[in-house]
Amino acid sequence: MSTLNHQITVAEEAIMNKIYVVRGQKVMIDRDLAVLYGVETKRLKEAVRRNIARFPEDFMFEMSKEELESWRTQNATSKEDKQGLRYAPFCFSEQGVTMLSCILNSERAIAVNIQVIRVFSKMREMLLAHKDILLKLEQLEQKTTAHDKDLQIIFTALKKLLNPPNPPRERIGFKRSGEE
């Protein structure tokens, strides 16, 4: 392993902050990947276009104008931030990012790619762990909902016992004529 691989480290948070959801997929856009790889966005796009057969739709797609506008408003991009986004960006899924390492064959691209793939893997593991927690919470909620109904019945019965209705009671004892 070369010494360059050890020197290039990108914070996981920096990578996670560059992962967006577009068309229901977690993707990274060309501009952010170009910065991480240390190349111009234009050169990254050129390399992809030269090797377009390696990038089926589930690996890479280009944002539509509507998606770009929606993405800009959701991510509150500033005027400075729009500089690299005059054109709709290429969006790369995890597999697309992996494929980029094949066409961008520099040591930096390979080292950064390894980090990006590790972040995607960690995110997938976290999602699976959260799914298990959510499932257990849903099961607990269903149990408590059933118990809520039972508790409501018990509380209603207890209230009746504590506050019985007061019907007029018949007097007991000796009754004189004309009294009732």
SEMI-894099 format. One record per residue (C-alpha): residue in three letters; x, y negated, z. Coordinates in pm, whole numbers, plus 32768, in hexadecimal, padded with zeros to 4 digits. Each point is the difference from the previous one (the first is absolute). Last residue first. Example, Ala and Ser with C-alpha at 12.3 -4.5 7.8 and 13.67 -1.06 7.14 Angstrom:
% residues 2
+------+------+------+------+
! type !   c1 !   c2 !   c3 !
+------+------+------+------+
!  SER ! 8557 ! 806A ! 82CA !
!  ALA ! 7F77 ! 8158 ! 8042 !
+------+------+------+------+
This chain:
% residues 180
+------+------+------+------+
! type !   c1 !   c2 !   c3 !
+------+------+------+------+
!  GLU ! 5AE1 ! 7D61 ! 9437 !
!  GLU ! 7F53 ! 7F4F ! 810C !
!  GLY ! 7E85 ! 7FE8 ! 8007 !
!  SER ! 7FDF ! 8101 ! 8114 !
!  ARG ! 812F ! 800E ! 80CE !
!  LYS ! 812B ! 80CC ! 7F98 !
!  PHE ! 80DA ! 80B8 ! 80F5 !
!  GLY ! 8161 ! 8045 ! 7F83 !
!  ILE ! 80B0 ! 7FE3 ! 7EB5 !
!  ARG ! 7FF8 ! 7EE2 ! 7F13 !
!  GLU ! 8018 ! 805B ! 7E95 !
!  ARG ! 813B ! 7F86 ! 7F61 !
!  PRO ! 800A ! 7F03 ! 7EE9 !
!  PRO ! 8105 ! 807A ! 7F06 !
!  ASN ! 8165 ! 7F8F ! 8046 !
!  PRO ! 80D7 ! 8083 ! 7EE3 !
!  PRO ! 813E ! 80A0 ! 807A !
!  ASN ! 8136 ! 7F28 ! 7FFF !
!  LEU ! 811F ! 80DF ! 8070 !
!  LEU ! 7F72 ! 813E ! 7F68 !
!  LYS ! 7F9E ! 7F56 ! 7EBA !
!  LYS ! 8155 ! 7F59 ! 7FEE !
!  LEU ! 80A5 ! 8153 ! 8032 !
!  ALA ! 7F3A ! 8098 ! 7EE0 !
!  THR ! 8065 ! 7EE2 ! 7F15 !
!  PHE ! 8169 ! 801E ! 8072 !
!  ILE ! 8003 ! 8176 ! 7FB6 !
!  ILE ! 7F68 ! 7FCF ! 7EA5 !
!  GLN ! 80FF ! 7EEF ! 7FB1 !
!  LEU ! 8118 ! 80E0 ! 807A !
!  ASP ! 7F96 ! 8112 ! 7F0F !
!  LYS ! 7FF8 ! 7F09 ! 7EDD !
!  ASP ! 8151 ! 7F73 ! 8063 !
!  HIS ! 808D ! 8162 ! 801A !
!  ALA ! 7FB1 ! 803C ! 7E91 !
!  THR ! 80A4 ! 7EB4 ! 7FA8 !
!  THR ! 8124 ! 805A ! 80E2 !
!  LYS ! 8039 ! 8143 ! 7F43 !
!  GLN ! 7FEA ! 7F53 ! 7EAE !
!  GLU ! 80F4 ! 7EF4 ! 8075 !
!  LEU ! 80F4 ! 810A ! 8076 !
!  GLN ! 7FF2 ! 80AC ! 7EAD !
!  GLU ! 8036 ! 7EB1 ! 7F53 !
!  LEU ! 8127 ! 7FB6 ! 80E4 !
!  LYS ! 8096 ! 8155 ! 7FB2 !
!  LEU ! 7FE0 ! 7FC1 ! 7E8B !
!  LEU ! 8099 ! 7EA6 ! 8026 !
!  ILE ! 8129 ! 8091 ! 80BE !
!  ASP ! 8038 ! 810A ! 7EF6 !
!  LYS ! 7FE5 ! 7EF9 ! 7EEE !
!  HIS ! 80F9 ! 7F26 ! 80BC !
!  ALA ! 8100 ! 811A ! 7FFC !
!  LEU ! 7FC8 ! 8032 ! 7E8A !
!  LEU ! 8024 ! 7E8B ! 7FC1 !
!  MET ! 813F ! 7FF2 ! 80CD !
!  GLU ! 8091 ! 8122 ! 7F39 !
!  ARG ! 7FA5 ! 7F52 ! 7EB8 !
!  MET ! 809D ! 7EBC ! 8079 !
!  LYS ! 813A ! 80BC ! 8063 !
!  SER ! 8012 ! 809E ! 7EA5 !
!  PHE ! 7FD5 ! 7EAE ! 7F53 !
!  VAL ! 8114 ! 7F73 ! 80DF !
!  ARG ! 80E6 ! 8124 ! 7FAB !
!  ILE ! 7FBC ! 7FCB ! 7E8C !
!  VAL ! 805E ! 7E90 ! 8022 !
!  GLN ! 8142 ! 8054 ! 80B8 !
!  ILE ! 806B ! 80FE ! 7EFA !
!  ASN ! 7FAB ! 7F07 ! 7EEF !
!  VAL ! 80DB ! 7EF8 ! 80A4 !
!  ALA ! 812D ! 80EB ! 7FF4 !
!  ILE ! 7FBA ! 806D ! 7E98 !
!  ALA ! 7FCA ! 7E9D ! 7F86 !
!  ARG ! 813E ! 7F8A ! 80AF !
!  GLU ! 80D0 ! 8118 ! 7F69 !
!  SER ! 7F86 ! 7FA1 ! 7EA6 !
!  ASN ! 7F39 ! 80ED ! 7F26 !
!  LEU ! 7ECB ! 7F35 ! 7FC4 !
!  ILE ! 7F4C ! 80F8 ! 7F1B !
!  CYS ! 7FFA ! 812A ! 80EA !
!  SER ! 7FD8 ! 7F2C ! 8139 !
!  LEU ! 7ECB ! 7F68 ! 7F60 !
!  MET ! 7F60 ! 815B ! 7FFA !
!  THR ! 7FFD ! 8002 ! 817C !
!  VAL ! 7F55 ! 7EAE ! 8003 !
!  GLY ! 7EFF ! 808A ! 7F0C !
!  GLN ! 7FC1 ! 812B ! 80E1 !
!  GLU ! 7FBE ! 7F19 ! 8127 !
!  SER ! 7F18 ! 7F30 ! 7F26 !
!  PHE ! 808A ! 7EE7 ! 7F2C !
!  CYS ! 7F39 ! 7ECB ! 7FA2 !
!  PHE ! 8078 ! 7F3C ! 7ED0 !
!  PRO ! 7FBC ! 7E91 ! 8028 !
!  ALA ! 7F03 ! 7F29 ! 7F46 !
!  TYR ! 80BE ! 7EDC ! 7F70 !
!  ARG ! 8058 ! 7EB4 ! 80A1 !
!  LEU ! 804D ! 80C6 ! 8137 !
!  GLY ! 816E ! 7FBB ! 8046 !
!  GLN ! 7FB9 ! 7E91 ! 8037 !
!  LYS ! 7EBF ! 8049 ! 80C1 !
!  ASP ! 80BC ! 8010 ! 814C !
!  GLU ! 806D ! 7E97 ! 7FDF !
!  LYS ! 7E97 ! 7F95 ! 7FCC !
!  SER ! 7F9C ! 80C2 ! 8138 !
!  THR ! 7F6B ! 815B ! 8005 !
!  ALA ! 7EE0 ! 8035 ! 80EE !
!  ASN ! 800C ! 817D ! 7FF9 !
!  GLN ! 7E8C ! 8031 ! 7FCA !
!  THR ! 7FE8 ! 7ED4 ! 7F18 !
!  ARG ! 8127 ! 806F ! 7F2C !
!  TRP ! 7F85 ! 8168 ! 7FF2 !
!  SER ! 7EA9 ! 7F90 ! 7F89 !
!  GLU ! 809F ! 7F28 ! 7EF3 !
!  LEU ! 80E4 ! 811F ! 7F95 !
!  GLU ! 7EE3 ! 80FB ! 8003 !
!  GLU ! 7F34 ! 7F1B ! 7F1F !
!  LYS ! 8126 ! 7FCF ! 7F11 !
!  SER ! 8030 ! 817A ! 7FEE !
!  MET ! 8121 ! 8099 ! 80BE !
!  GLU ! 80EE ! 80D6 ! 7F31 !
!  PHE ! 8018 ! 816F ! 8054 !
!  MET ! 810B ! 80EA ! 8086 !
!  PHE ! 801A ! 8164 ! 8087 !
!  ASP ! 7E8D ! 8064 ! 7FE9 !
!  GLU ! 7FE8 ! 7F65 ! 7EA3 !
!  PRO ! 8126 ! 80C9 ! 7F78 !
!  PHE ! 815E ! 7F6F ! 8025 !
!  ARG ! 8114 ! 80D7 ! 7F6A !
!  ALA ! 7F7A ! 7FC9 ! 7E9E !
!  ILE ! 8035 ! 7E89 ! 8038 !
!  ASN ! 817B ! 8026 ! 7FFD !
!  ARG ! 805C ! 7ECD ! 7F31 !
!  ARG ! 7ED6 ! 7F4A ! 809C !
!  VAL ! 807E ! 8055 ! 815D !
!  ALA ! 815F ! 7F81 ! 7FB5 !
!  GLU ! 7F71 ! 7EBE ! 7F71 !
!  LYS ! 7F24 ! 7FD1 ! 8133 !
!  LEU ! 812E ! 8024 ! 80E7 !
!  ARG ! 80C7 ! 7F0D ! 7F28 !
!  LYS ! 7EEB ! 7EF7 ! 800E !
!  THR ! 7FDF ! 802B ! 8179 !
!  GLU ! 8171 ! 7FAD ! 801E !
!  VAL ! 80D6 ! 80FC ! 80B8 !
!  GLY ! 8073 ! 8025 ! 816A !
!  TYR ! 7F42 ! 8141 ! 8042 !
!  LEU ! 7F37 ! 7F69 ! 811E !
!  VAL ! 7FBB ! 7EC3 ! 7F38 !
!  ALA ! 7F97 ! 80CC ! 7ED0 !
!  LEU ! 7F1D ! 80D4 ! 80DC !
!  ASP ! 7F4F ! 7ECA ! 8080 !
!  ARG ! 7FCE ! 7F74 ! 7EA0 !
!  ASP ! 7F89 ! 814F ! 7F72 !
!  ILE ! 7EE7 ! 8030 ! 80FA !
!  MET ! 7FF2 ! 810D ! 8109 !
!  VAL ! 7ED3 ! 80E3 ! 8014 !
!  LYS ! 7F18 ! 80AE ! 80F5 !
!  GLN ! 7ED8 ! 806E ! 7F2E !
!  GLY ! 7E8E ! 7FA3 ! 8014 !
!  ARG ! 800E ! 7F37 ! 7EBF !
!  VAL ! 8107 ! 7F22 ! 80A6 !
!  VAL ! 806F ! 8030 ! 8167 !
!  TYR ! 8141 ! 7F49 ! 8051 !
!  ILE ! 815B ! 8067 ! 8072 !
!  LYS ! 80F1 ! 7EDB ! 801C !
!  ASN ! 7FCE ! 7FD0 ! 8176 !
!  MET ! 805D ! 816D ! 8032 !
!  ILE ! 814F ! 7FC5 ! 7F51 !
!  ALA ! 805D ! 7ED6 ! 80D9 !
!  GLU ! 7F84 ! 80BD ! 8131 !
!  GLU ! 80E4 ! 8124 ! 7FAC !
!  ALA ! 8129 ! 7F13 ! 8003 !
!  VAL ! 80D8 ! 8022 ! 7ECC !
!  THR ! 814D ! 80A6 ! 801D !
!  ILE ! 8117 ! 7FF8 ! 7F04 !
!  GLN ! 8150 ! 802B ! 80AE !
!  HIS ! 7FF1 ! 817B ! 8024 !
!  ASN ! 7FAB ! 8036 ! 7E92 !
!  LEU ! 811A ! 7F15 ! 7F9D !
!  THR ! 80FC ! 80D9 ! 80BA !
!  SER ! 7FC6 ! 8116 ! 7F04 !
!  MET ! 7F75 ! 8152 ! 8055 !
+------+------+------+------+
